[in-house]
Amino acid sequence: MASLTDARRLVVKIGSALLVDRTTGALRADWLEGLCDDVARLRARGTDVVLVSSGSIALGRGTLNLPAGALTLEQSQAAAAVGQIRLAGAYDAALAARGLTAAQVLLTLEDSADRRRYLNTRATLEQLLRLGAVPIVNENDTVATDEIRYGDNDRLAAQVAVTAGADQLILLSDVDGFYSANPATDNAAYRYDTIDAITPEIEAMAGDAGSGLSKGGMKTKLMAARAAMAAGCDMAITEGSVMRPLAALEAGAPATWFTAQGTPQQRRKAWIAGMKPKGRVTIDAGAARAIQQGSSLLPAGVTAISGTFGRGDAVEIIGQDGPLLGLGLTRYAAVDAVQIKGLRSDAIDAVLGYPARAALIHRDDMAF
């Protein structure tokens, strides 16, 4: 069974009810401090951590003295604008006190559906993690409307885990795992310790989207699990309201683990290898040796470009004598790749007229 001890890159989803007192609308500062203690401990042992956090609307509505009950879209967006500043500030202060840097990332559904935005998000998260920051991700409720909303942070967290290449996703919930029925209404309900495959029987146990103990119910959590598992990411559902919830999980607190087959890197490589190439990149012998030893493909090693492709498309990587070395996702469209082939990285900006990325194809985006 998976264990938090094994995590190399971890995404943690935090719901509004964990962060904000439902009665007073105030931030649960002691709970947040405990969570950040957990994050600091994980970072100290080398685990990358990304937090997907709700709470902006819940914090903002109290500040704006909005009425109880359902809010209009405009009220929700106004509350999000006010609350997001307070939410980010609270994370920033709590993490800074532990020597960590917080980074705010706001996303909408369009950011994962659009290839260019997805690649930008992936690159930004990767850079933040390499620099030791802790990204705090939330849906951009100030601008998101129904057609570009995730709608719940379970699925947003799964998408972030896939985008960031995480090997574990933790959903901090108001229930300590996945049950055969709703434990609040069925005394015979039992919790699963491990689920290796989401079968029709498991789906039936989740009930309707509006059932369960948290927003969206268990159905959205199963949707998140399916996405995570397909990307090689294990996922756990566990009780989040306890102090130091991640430490509790690692110490053996009840949870349900959804176990993935393979690692995120293996699944991503398999996905790339199965893509239809839109063009070809021919490289010299030095570049061929470099990429086969684990380096990214730089424009300096490229001798020819063919085909019509956009940024993020798959292209064949061809050796100088014609052998197919592998496939890769290009970071440049064909029209730009033609201009920079053979150039050193420090000469690219002047040719293209804008700050550019050093690699034509990053090593994480290749399949041999």
ChimeraX attribute file (.defattr): number of C-alpha atoms within 10 A of each C-alpha:
attribute: neighborCount
match mode: 1-to-1
recipient: residues
	/A:1	11
	/A:2	16
	/A:3	15
	/A:4	20
	/A:5	13
	/A:6	12
	/A:7	20
	/A:8	16
	/A:9	21
	/A:10	25
	/A:11	29
	/A:12	25
	/A:13	26
	/A:14	24
	/A:15	22
	/A:16	18
	/A:17	20
	/A:18	21
	/A:19	24
	/A:20	23
	/A:21	15
	/A:22	14
	/A:23	6
	/A:24	9
	/A:25	17
	/A:26	15
	/A:27	21
	/A:28	14
	/A:29	15
	/A:30	12
	/A:31	19
	/A:32	20
	/A:33	20
	/A:34	18
	/A:35	22
	/A:36	21
	/A:37	19
	/A:38	18
	/A:39	25
	/A:40	20
	/A:41	15
	/A:42	21
	/A:43	18
	/A:44	10
	/A:45	10
	/A:46	13
	/A:47	19
	/A:48	23
	/A:49	25
	/A:50	28
	/A:51	25
	/A:52	26
	/A:53	23
	/A:54	25
	/A:55	23
	/A:56	29
	/A:57	25
	/A:58	24
	/A:59	27
	/A:60	26
	/A:61	23
	/A:62	17
	/A:63	15
	/A:64	13
	/A:65	9
	/A:66	13
	/A:67	10
	/A:68	8
	/A:69	6
	/A:70	8
	/A:71	14
	/A:72	9
	/A:73	14
	/A:74	12
	/A:75	18
	/A:76	19
	/A:77	22
	/A:78	19
	/A:79	25
	/A:80	26
	/A:81	19
	/A:82	19
	/A:83	22
	/A:84	24
	/A:85	14
	/A:86	18
	/A:87	24
	/A:88	20
	/A:89	14
	/A:90	17
	/A:91	23
	/A:92	18
	/A:93	15
	/A:94	20
	/A:95	22
	/A:96	13
	/A:97	14
	/A:98	14
	/A:99	10
	/A:100	18
	/A:101	18
	/A:102	23
	/A:103	18
	/A:104	17
	/A:105	17
	/A:106	16
	/A:107	22
	/A:108	20
	/A:109	21
	/A:110	15
	/A:111	16
	/A:112	19
	/A:113	11
	/A:114	10
	/A:115	15
	/A:116	16
	/A:117	14
	/A:118	18
	/A:119	18
	/A:120	14
	/A:121	20
	/A:122	17
	/A:123	13
	/A:124	15
	/A:125	23
	/A:126	17
	/A:127	12
	/A:128	17
	/A:129	18
	/A:130	10
	/A:131	10
	/A:132	16
	/A:133	20
	/A:134	24
	/A:135	23
	/A:136	23
	/A:137	25
	/A:138	25
	/A:139	24
	/A:140	21
	/A:141	24
	/A:142	20
	/A:143	15
	/A:144	18
	/A:145	16
	/A:146	9
	/A:147	10
	/A:148	16
	/A:149	17
	/A:150	21
	/A:151	19
	/A:152	15
	/A:153	26
	/A:154	31
	/A:155	22
	/A:156	24
	/A:157	29
	/A:158	31
	/A:159	19
	/A:160	28
	/A:161	30
	/A:162	24
	/A:163	18
	/A:164	21
	/A:165	25
	/A:166	26
	/A:167	25
	/A:168	32
	/A:169	33
	/A:170	27
	/A:171	27
	/A:172	25
	/A:173	23
	/A:174	19
	/A:175	22
	/A:176	20
	/A:177	22
	/A:178	28
	/A:179	20
	/A:180	18
	/A:181	19
	/A:182	22
	/A:183	16
	/A:184	10
	/A:185	9
	/A:186	10
	/A:187	9
	/A:188	10
	/A:189	15
	/A:190	14
	/A:191	17
	/A:192	16
	/A:193	16
	/A:194	17
	/A:195	18
	/A:196	13
	/A:197	14
	/A:198	14
	/A:199	9
	/A:200	8
	/A:201	9
	/A:202	16
	/A:203	15
	/A:204	12
	/A:205	16
	/A:206	21
	/A:207	16
	/A:208	14
	/A:209	13
	/A:210	13
	/A:211	14
	/A:212	21
	/A:213	14
	/A:214	15
	/A:215	20
	/A:216	17
	/A:217	18
	/A:218	28
	/A:219	21
	/A:220	21
	/A:221	27
	/A:222	20
	/A:223	15
	/A:224	22
	/A:225	29
	/A:226	20
	/A:227	18
	/A:228	29
	/A:229	27
	/A:230	18
	/A:231	27
	/A:232	24
	/A:233	31
	/A:234	31
	/A:235	34
	/A:236	29
	/A:237	26
	/A:238	24
	/A:239	19
	/A:240	25
	/A:241	17
	/A:242	15
	/A:243	15
	/A:244	19
	/A:245	19
	/A:246	25
	/A:247	20
	/A:248	16
	/A:249	22
	/A:250	13
	/A:251	12
	/A:252	10
	/A:253	13
	/A:254	19
	/A:255	22
	/A:256	20
	/A:257	25
	/A:258	27
	/A:259	22
	/A:260	24
	/A:261	15
	/A:262	16
	/A:263	19
	/A:264	24
	/A:265	17
	/A:266	14
	/A:267	19
	/A:268	21
	/A:269	18
	/A:270	14
	/A:271	12
	/A:272	22
	/A:273	18
	/A:274	12
	/A:275	14
	/A:276	12
	/A:277	18
	/A:278	16
	/A:279	19
	/A:280	21
	/A:281	26
	/A:282	24
	/A:283	26
	/A:284	17
	/A:285	13
	/A:286	13
	/A:287	21
	/A:288	20
	/A:289	12
	/A:290	14
	/A:291	18
	/A:292	15
	/A:293	10
	/A:294	12
	/A:295	16
	/A:296	19
	/A:297	24
	/A:298	23
	/A:299	24
	/A:300	21
	/A:301	21
	/A:302	27
	/A:303	17
	/A:304	16
	/A:305	20
	/A:306	16
	/A:307	13
	/A:308	13
	/A:309	19
	/A:310	21
	/A:311	17
	/A:312	18
	/A:313	22
	/A:314	25
	/A:315	27
	/A:316	24
	/A:317	28
	/A:318	22
	/A:319	21
	/A:320	17
	/A:321	10
	/A:322	10
	/A:323	10
	/A:324	14
	/A:325	18
	/A:326	16
	/A:327	26
	/A:328	29
	/A:329	26
	/A:330	25
	/A:331	24
	/A:332	20
	/A:333	15
	/A:334	21
	/A:335	14
	/A:336	15
	/A:337	23
	/A:338	17
	/A:339	14
	/A:340	21
	/A:341	21
	/A:342	18
	/A:343	16
	/A:344	13
	/A:345	16
	/A:346	10
	/A:347	13
	/A:348	22
	/A:349	14
	/A:350	10
	/A:351	12
	/A:352	13
	/A:353	8
	/A:354	9
	/A:355	9
	/A:356	17
	/A:357	15
	/A:358	19
	/A:359	17
	/A:360	26
	/A:361	26
	/A:362	19
	/A:363	17
	/A:364	15
	/A:365	18
	/A:366	27
	/A:367	20
	/A:368	15
